[in-house]
Amino acid sequence: SPSRSSVIIVGAGISGIAAAKVLAEHGIEDIVILEASDRIGGRIRKENFGGVSVELGAGWIAGVGGKESNPVWELAEKSNLRTYFSDYSNARYNIYDRSGKIFPSGIAADSYKKAVDSAIQKLKNEEADRVGDSSKMMEPPPTPKTPIELAIDFILHDFEMAEVEPISTYVDFGEREFLVADERGYEYLLYKMAEDFLFTSEGRILDSRLKLNKVVRELQHSRSGVTVITEDGCVYEANYVILSVSIGVLQSDLIAFNPPLPRWKSEAIEKCDLMVYTKIFLKFPYKFWPSGPEKEFFIYAHERRGYYTFWQHMDSAYPGSNILVVTLTNGESKRVEAQSDEETLKEAMGVLRDMFGPNIPYATDILVPCWWNNRFQRGSYSNYPIISNLQVVHGIKAPVGRIFFTGEHTSEKFNGYVHGGYLSGIDTSKALLEEIRKEKERKSESQTLL
Ligand code: FAD
């Protein structure tokens, strides 16, 4: 029969690695980490593109410079991670229409302010509706209709500008964001963490407790332990499991639970929304876009909301790389994932020609990450409605018997972010350590009784 470990951690993203590290620090070293893919990092993932490291998943350390210190920023500083301050304040002055004209700054600033005000009013209405106070309800703000209104609505909501919603990340940690632009990748932070408790050599993890390419398909759990079965037929036994897979994976049928999860749990899991967020990278033979930090972010206003709206040049992050990034979300993300890269490239080139004229060079390379169709992700991050029912988050986080849940989606305050994943991993391991302590206490009590 397979040997039994204290804890199996499913998933080696930042939450799983942080959870394992906390356990190891508290003397629980007979752990096994099962990771479905061939690398650690999960949604933190670099790839070589056009000669530089680009981040397909998380790219920014969000929430810096505030009253509390962001723990991921601390990790980055300790590792000397190369980062770059992102100044979004000029983006609104670089809004292009379909004929390549930039909206005059007065009009752009005005539209921007109106959009922020109406988003805030909408939130207030929702809050008044929730508490049943109709006296606070105001005329609902008009829905965005024109291309510029749609473009601003997109960057405020889908790109998550800090101005609208009181997002804990920006309230607690500060409103600044830093882009990670390091050849070692954002994932270097995970390697540094892993080094503290796993055996590594020359930057590689060689510890047999980390098992890659192990796709967990079934969790059999009882009062006495958990049996984990992987796609390749391996069986692992443990006293406890920490499950760090994404909310999208939990909503899919990749992992069977035996017995099935209780109703309160599966209902909470179903209630959490998913965001799909796609950064498309384009490489050019030379630069044709306006340069300078105040031109780093630019916006394309089209009558279809979210159609290749948000652009960024990589001139400051990677000088001389001639790379542009465009961000798509949700429906548009799913649409491009379903078509060929050639098709996507053609669309993106059409948009760039609208903005910069017909004579610009054709991109020499394109990279389209597929987070939606990745069966180990099924989306980019969780998206609780801003006035979400706390019960839903608690339900998603609560353990079921010997199965403990972690990951960004279990973070009440910081879901959707790297620091949310990191802090949730620490949190879940602390809760498990407490449970292990109680179990020991119960055992020694019953032994005294005997
Ligand atoms: P994951 O990193 O998903 O880790 C879970 C692991 O479980 C994965 O490695 C997966 O392969 C593995 N797994 C899944 N199923 C199984 C299975 N059946 N068996 C075994 N293993 C399994 N956050 C920011 O702070 N700033 C940003 O700028 C930012 N941008 C983002 C952009 C994109 C495109 C995406 C996708 C995410 C972004 N995020 C950003 C969010 C951030 O990346 C996540 O919140 C965080 O990395 C999640 O970590 P996690 O450990 O919870 O999950």
Residues whose N, C-alpha, C, O or C-beta is under 5 A from the ligand:
A	BS01	FAD	V10 G11 A12 G13 I14 S15 G16 L34 E35 A36 S37 G41 G42 R43 I44 L56 G57 A58 G59 W60 A62 K214 V215 V216 S244 V245 S246 V249 L254 Y277 T278 W371 F376 G379 S380 Y381 G407 E408 G416 Y417 V418 H419 G421
